[in-house]
Amino acid sequence: MLRKYITLWKRSPFEKCRFWPLLTTLVLLIILLQVWHMALLSRLEAKDAQREDSRSLVGRQLQGRMFRTVLEEMEERVTNSYRFDRSGTYHVLDNFLTSEHVVRGRNLYDVSVVTQCSSNHLHHLSDLAQRWNGPISVSVFTFDDDFVHTVSSMLHFHFCNDHIYRHVSFHLVYPISRAPKHLEGLRDLKLSCADHDPSSSSSVDLSPAQLGAGPSVANYASEDLEYPNNLLRNLAINYAQTPYIFMIDVDMVPSENLRQEFQKLMSSHIQHPHFPVATTKNNSSSSSGADAAVANPLSAFVVPAFEIQEKVPIPNTKSELLTLWLKTQVRPFYWEACNPCQKLTDYDKWRRLGKGGPLAVAYSVERNALWEPFYIAKTSVPLYDERFKQYGFNRVSQVCEMHVAGFTFHILDNAFLVHKGFKTPGSFHAQKDAENKRNKVLYRKFVEELRVKYPDTQRRCFDGGDKKSYFYSN
């Protein structure tokens, strides 16, 4: 049988035309065609992605408001602005540019991030909105020549970033003495989510490359403008659309799924007899104490804050954070700049709790020294004193009032905040010390005023019992 096949093969034309070299050539040709086909597919996919981005941009405008309509509304609101802050110093424009997908009251324990910034820090919202994946209320400070730059940045992030479009609402504050100029510049703005080509148009383009331009300055760095951080914070709180708020700085990023985990944690108080609470081998915490924390409307749930080296990826979980901590790439917030400002959080105790597991109440602390934690609390939390401007005591004073008003503070395990970059004493603006000294005097007055505001409580804020013992703080 084998001889028969060999004979047939020798008689076939394939044997005469050297079949194997031909087969090799065909295989190589097929490979080349496949490579060419893959290259074509890649180019088509890239074009499809560009078209999808364009459709997404158009779709966002069709779902909500058109770009030009938004610009017209903005110009009209600024032109007809009549609302001032209580001091009569600033114009206040709430919901200047609103999110499209926030629904009020959708969850009993839903949380809004509330924050504030100047226009040059708006880019931080991209990371924050993606990680938080929920409602964010942000107040933005601007002034005359910075106004068009502020608006162009806000519009770019609103229309070109899905997370910001869905979840971020912007509010605007500017000094009466430095009202916006060049409103006609709004009519020249063109919406583009692609990289900017300087030769493509002489009009103002809302592309990423253009967002760093303009006269915008860092929050505290201007010599002739006071940054009203507490006014901005109150505005963001007042227009948060959820029962709880999470007050943070705009250049911070929370741990993964913190919003969803907090809702689960709070809901479990109702659904189960014992509330989740963190424990260690050598230290157990009281379930009933955690239950009481949730039941008490005057509870603040503190999220430990850290700072991370530049260009190190933000960790998602406590396990990842602890690994970076061992490598000294992460450290507690204000470790060098103002260590006592975060001391009550007790980072060593939090670290010993270990890694992994669901969100839980780790332990409770009583404020007995200057402290400025980042916390989740009811939206009805005492507002910030708007007399504090620039650097120093603006957050400390509000936590002080929370303490006097009867709030209790509970540290959360398996949750954290990360600030981008290490804070060092030399990294602050030149006027920081002078501002801190001025606000220290105001803080002493503020503490005395609380005695009148809360006459029925024995809680006080003179740290260590010595009115002269103040750490510099924010």
C-alpha positions in Angstrom: 0.0 0.0 0.0 2.8 2.4 0.9 4.6 1.6 -2.3 1.4 2.5 -4.2 1.2 6.0 -2.6 4.9 6.6 -3.3 4.4 5.6 -7.0 1.4 7.9 -7.3 3.3 10.8 -5.7 6.2 10.4 -8.1 3.8 10.6 -11.0 2.0 13.7 -9.7 2.9 17.2 -10.9 3.6 18.4 -7.3 6.7 16.3 -7.1 8.0 17.8 -10.3 7.5 21.4 -9.2 9.2 21.0 -5.9 6.2 21.1 -3.6 8.0 21.9 -0.3 9.6 25.2 -1.4 6.2 26.2 -2.9 4.5 25.3 0.4 7.0 27.4 2.3 6.4 30.4 0.0 2.7 30.1 0.5 3.0 30.0 4.2 5.2 33.1 4.3 2.7 34.8 2.0 -0.1 34.0 4.3 1.8 35.3 7.3 2.6 38.6 5.5 -1.1 38.9 4.6 -2.1 38.3 8.2 0.4 41.0 9.5 -1.0 43.4 6.9 -4.5 42.5 7.9 -3.8 43.1 11.6 -2.2 46.5 10.8 -5.3 47.5 8.9 -7.5 46.3 11.8 -5.4 48.4 14.3 -5.8 51.5 12.2 -9.5 50.9 11.8 -9.9 50.3 15.5 -8.0 53.6 16.2 -10.3 55.4 13.8 -13.3 53.8 15.4 -12.1 54.8 18.8 -11.8 58.4 17.6 -15.3 58.3 16.1 -16.6 56.7 19.4 -15.0 59.6 21.3 -16.7 62.0 19.0 -20.0 60.2 19.2 -19.6 60.1 23.0 -19.0 63.8 23.1 -22.0 64.5 20.8 -24.1 62.0 22.8 -23.3 63.8 26.1 -24.5 67.1 24.5 -27.6 65.5 23.2 -28.4 63.8 26.5 -27.9 67.0 28.5 -27.4 70.5 27.4 -25.6 71.7 24.2 -22.3 73.3 24.6 -23.4 76.7 23.2 -26.5 76.7 25.4 -24.3 76.1 28.5 -22.0 79.0 27.5 -25.0 81.3 27.0 -26.4 80.3 30.4 -23.0 81.0 32.1 -22.6 84.4 30.6 -26.2 85.3 31.6 -25.6 84.1 35.2 -22.5 86.1 35.6 -24.0 89.2 34.0 -27.0 89.1 36.3 -25.3 87.8 39.4 -26.8 89.2 42.6 -26.0 86.7 45.3 -23.2 87.6 47.7 -21.7 85.8 50.7 -22.5 86.9 54.2 -19.6 89.3 54.3 -20.6 91.0 51.1 -17.2 90.4 49.7 -17.8 87.6 47.1 -20.2 86.7 44.4 -21.6 83.2 44.8 -22.9 81.2 41.9 -24.2 77.8 43.0 -24.6 74.9 40.5 -22.8 76.9 37.8 -22.2 73.7 35.9 -24.1 70.7 37.1 -23.6 67.0 36.7 -26.0 65.2 34.5 -26.7 61.9 36.3 -26.9 62.7 40.0 -30.3 61.7 41.5 -31.2 63.1 44.9 -31.9 60.8 47.8 -31.2 57.6 46.0 -29.6 55.9 49.0 -30.0 56.6 52.7 -26.3 56.4 53.2 -24.9 57.8 50.0 -22.0 60.1 50.2 -20.8 63.1 48.2 -17.2 64.2 48.0 -17.1 67.9 48.8 -14.0 69.9 47.9 -12.7 73.2 46.6 -9.9 74.6 44.5 -8.7 77.3 42.1 -8.8 76.7 38.4 -5.2 75.4 38.1 -6.2 72.4 40.3 -9.2 71.3 38.4 -7.3 68.6 36.5 -7.1 66.6 39.8 -10.8 65.9 39.4 -10.1 63.4 36.7 -8.4 60.9 39.1 -10.8 61.8 41.9 -14.0 61.3 39.9 -12.9 58.1 38.4 -11.9 56.5 41.8 -15.0 57.9 43.6 -17.5 57.1 40.9 -20.2 59.0 42.7 -21.4 62.6 43.3 -18.9 65.3 43.8 -19.6 68.9 44.8 -16.7 71.3 44.0 -16.5 75.0 44.6 -14.0 76.9 42.3 -12.4 80.2 43.1 -11.8 82.6 40.2 -11.2 86.3 39.5 -11.3 88.9 36.6 -8.6 87.8 34.2 -8.8 84.1 35.3 -12.5 83.7 34.6 -12.4 82.6 30.9 -9.6 80.1 31.7 -11.7 78.7 34.6 -14.8 78.3 32.5 -12.8 76.7 29.6 -11.3 74.2 32.0 -14.6 73.3 33.6 -16.3 72.8 30.3 -13.5 70.7 29.0 -13.6 68.3 31.9 -17.4 68.3 31.9 -17.9 67.4 28.3 -14.7 65.3 27.7 -14.6 63.2 30.9 -17.5 60.7 31.4 -16.9 60.4 35.2 -16.9 64.2 35.7 -19.9 64.6 33.3 -21.9 62.2 35.3 -21.0 63.1 38.8 -19.3 66.5 39.3 -21.2 69.7 40.0 -19.3 73.0 39.9 -20.0 76.1 42.0 -18.2 79.4 41.4 -17.0 82.1 43.8 -15.2 85.4 42.8 -14.5 88.7 44.6 -16.8 91.6 43.9 -13.8 93.8 43.5 -12.3 91.4 40.9 -15.5 90.5 38.9 -15.0 88.5 35.6 -13.6 90.4 32.6 -13.6 89.5 28.9 -17.0 87.7 29.0 -17.0 88.1 25.2 -14.2 85.5 25.2 -16.7 82.9 26.1 -18.2 83.2 22.6 -14.8 82.3 21.0 -14.5 79.0 23.0 -14.5 75.8 20.9 -15.1 72.4 22.4 -12.4 69.8 21.5 -11.4 66.7 23.4 -8.4 66.0 21.1 -4.9 67.3 21.5 -4.6 70.9 20.5 -3.0 71.8 17.2 -1.9 75.5 17.4 -2.1 75.9 13.6 -5.6 74.6 13.4 -7.5 77.6 14.7 -7.0 81.0 16.1 -9.9 80.6 18.4 -9.6 79.5 22.0 -9.7 75.7 22.1 -10.8 73.7 25.1 -8.1 71.0 24.5 -5.9 69.5 27.2 -2.8 71.3 26.1 -4.5 74.6 26.6 -5.8 74.0 30.1 -2.5 74.9 31.8 -2.4 78.4 30.2 -3.8 81.6 31.7 -3.2 83.7 34.7 -4.5 81.1 37.2 -2.5 80.9 40.5 -2.2 78.3 43.2 -4.8 78.4 46.0 -2.8 80.5 48.5 0.0 81.9 46.3 -1.6 85.2 45.1 -0.2 88.3 47.0 -3.3 90.4 46.3 -6.1 87.9 46.7 -7.3 86.1 49.8 -8.4 82.5 49.1 -11.7 82.0 50.9 -11.4 78.3 51.5 -14.1 78.0 54.2 -16.6 79.9 52.1 -15.9 77.5 49.2 -16.2 74.5 51.5 -19.6 75.7 52.8 -20.9 76.2 49.3 -19.9 72.7 48.3 -21.6 71.3 51.4 -24.8 73.2 51.0 -25.3 71.9 47.4 -24.2 68.3 48.0 -27.0 66.0 47.0 -26.6 63.1 49.4 -27.3 62.6 53.2 -23.6 62.3 53.9 -20.5 64.3 52.8 -16.8 63.4 52.6 -14.7 66.6 53.0 -11.3 66.3 51.3 -8.8 68.3 49.3 -9.1 68.1 45.5 -5.6 66.6 45.1 -6.5 63.5 47.2 -7.7 60.1 46.0 -9.6 57.7 48.3 -9.2 54.0 48.5 -11.1 51.8 46.0 -14.8 51.4 46.4 -15.0 53.5 49.6 -18.4 55.0 48.7 -20.0 51.6 48.1 -18.3 50.1 51.1 -19.5 52.9 53.4 -23.1 52.3 52.3 -22.7 48.6 53.0 -21.2 49.3 56.4 -24.0 51.6 57.4 -26.8 49.4 56.0 -25.5 46.4 58.0 -26.3 48.3 61.2 -30.0 47.9 60.3 -29.8 44.4 58.8 -27.7 42.7 61.4 -27.6 42.7 65.2 -23.8 43.4 65.3 -22.1 46.2 63.4 -18.8 45.4 61.6 -15.9 46.4 63.7 -12.2 46.0 63.3 -10.2 43.8 65.7 -6.7 42.6 66.2 -5.2 39.6 68.1 -4.3 41.8 71.1 -7.0 44.3 70.9 -10.7 43.8 70.5 -13.3 46.5 69.9 -16.9 46.7 71.0 -19.6 45.8 68.5 -22.1 47.7 70.6 -19.8 50.8 70.5 -19.8 50.6 66.7 -23.6 50.2 66.6 -23.9 53.3 68.8 -21.6 55.2 66.4 -23.9 54.5 63.4 -27.0 55.2 65.4 -25.7 58.5 66.6 -26.3 61.3 64.0 -23.4 63.2 65.6 -20.8 60.7 64.4 -17.9 61.5 62.2 -16.1 58.6 60.5 -12.5 59.5 60.0 -10.6 58.2 56.9 -6.8 58.1 57.7 -4.9 60.3 55.3 -1.5 59.6 53.7 0.8 61.3 51.2 2.6 59.5 48.4 5.8 60.2 46.5 5.4 61.8 43.1 4.9 59.4 40.2 4.2 56.4 42.5 0.8 54.9 41.5 -2.0 55.5 44.0 -2.8 52.3 45.9 -6.2 50.7 45.6 -6.4 48.8 48.9 -4.9 48.9 52.4 -2.7 45.9 51.5 -1.1 47.9 48.7 -0.8 51.0 50.8 1.0 49.1 53.6 3.4 47.7 51.1 4.3 51.2 49.9 4.5 52.3 53.5 7.2 49.7 54.2 9.1 51.0 51.1 8.8 54.6 52.6 7.0 55.6 49.4 3.9 56.4 51.5 3.7 58.0 54.9 1.0 59.6 57.1 -0.3 63.0 55.9 1.6 66.0 57.1 4.4 63.8 58.5 7.0 66.5 58.2 4.8 69.6 57.8 2.7 69.3 60.9 2.9 65.9 62.6 0.7 66.9 65.5 -2.1 67.9 63.1 -2.8 64.2 62.4 -1.5 62.6 65.6 -4.9 61.7 67.1 -5.6 59.4 64.2 -3.0 57.0 65.7 -1.5 55.6 62.5 0.5 53.0 64.4 -2.6 51.5 65.9 -4.3 51.6 62.5 -1.3 49.9 60.9 -1.4 47.0 63.5 -4.9 46.2 62.5 -3.5 44.4 59.5 -4.6 44.3 55.9 -7.6 43.1 54.0 -11.2 42.7 54.9 -14.3 44.9 54.6 -14.7 48.5 55.8 -15.1 48.6 59.5 -15.0 50.9 62.5 -11.6 50.4 64.0 -11.6 52.5 67.1 -12.9 55.8 68.5 -10.9 58.8 69.6 -11.7 61.9 71.5 -10.5 65.2 70.3 -8.1 66.7 72.9 -5.6 68.5 70.8 -5.4 70.3 67.5 -6.5 67.9 64.9 -7.8 68.2 61.3 -9.0 64.8 60.1 -10.8 64.0 56.9 -14.1 62.5 57.7 -17.5 61.3 56.5 -20.5 62.8 58.3 -24.0 63.9 57.9 -24.5 66.9 55.6 -25.9 68.8 58.6 -22.4 69.0 60.1 -21.5 72.4 61.5 -20.4 74.7 58.7 -16.9 76.3 58.5 -16.3 79.8 59.9 -15.9 81.9 56.7 -13.7 84.5 58.5 -10.8 82.1 58.1 -9.0 82.7 54.8 -5.7 81.7 53.4 -3.6 79.3 55.4 -4.1 78.3 59.1 -6.7 77.0 61.4 -9.6 76.9 58.8 -10.2 73.1 59.2 -9.0 72.9 62.8 -11.7 75.4 63.8 -14.5 73.4 62.2 -13.4 70.2 63.9 -13.1 72.1 67.2 -16.8 73.1 66.8 -17.8 69.6 66.0 -16.3 68.4 69.2 -18.0 71.1 71.2 -21.3 70.4 69.5 -21.1 66.7 70.7 -19.7 64.9 67.7 -17.8 61.7 68.3 -14.9 60.5 66.0 -14.5 57.0 64.8 -11.5 55.8 62.7 -12.3 53.5 59.8 -10.2 50.5 58.9 -9.6 49.4 55.3 -10.2 52.9 54.1 -7.7 55.7 53.4 -7.0 58.9 51.5 -3.8 59.6 49.5 -2.5 63.1 48.8 -0.4 63.4 45.7 3.2 64.3 46.7 5.0 64.7 50.0 4.2 67.8 52.1 7.4 69.4 53.4 7.9 72.6 55.5 9.6 74.2 52.5 6.9 73.4 50.0 4.4 76.0 51.2 4.0 79.6 49.8 6.0 82.4 51.3 3.2 84.1 53.3 2.2 80.9 55.1 3.7 81.7 58.5 2.3 85.2 58.6 -1.2 83.9 57.6 -1.0 81.2 60.2 0.0 83.7 62.9 -3.0 85.9 62.0 -5.4 83.0 62.0 -4.2 81.8 65.3 -5.4 85.0 66.9 -8.8 84.5 65.1 -8.9 80.9 66.4 -8.6 82.1 70.0 -11.5 84.4 69.5 -13.5 81.7 67.7 -13.0 79.3 70.7 -14.3 81.9 73.1 -17.3 82.5 71.0 -18.2 78.8 71.1 -18.8 79.2 74.9 -21.7 81.4 74.0 -22.9 79.4 71.1 -22.9 76.1 73.1 -23.6 77.2 76.7 -24.9 73.8 77.9 -21.8 71.7 77.2 -18.5 71.2 79.2 -16.6 70.4 76.0 -13.9 73.0 75.1 -11.2 73.4 72.6 -8.3 75.0 74.4 -5.8 72.3 73.6 -3.9 70.9 76.6 -5.6 73.6 78.8 -3.2 76.2 77.6 -4.5 79.0 75.4 -1.0 79.7 74.2 -0.2 76.1 73.1 -1.0 76.0 69.4 0.7 74.0 66.7 0.7 75.7 63.3 -2.0 74.1 61.3 -4.4 74.3 58.4 
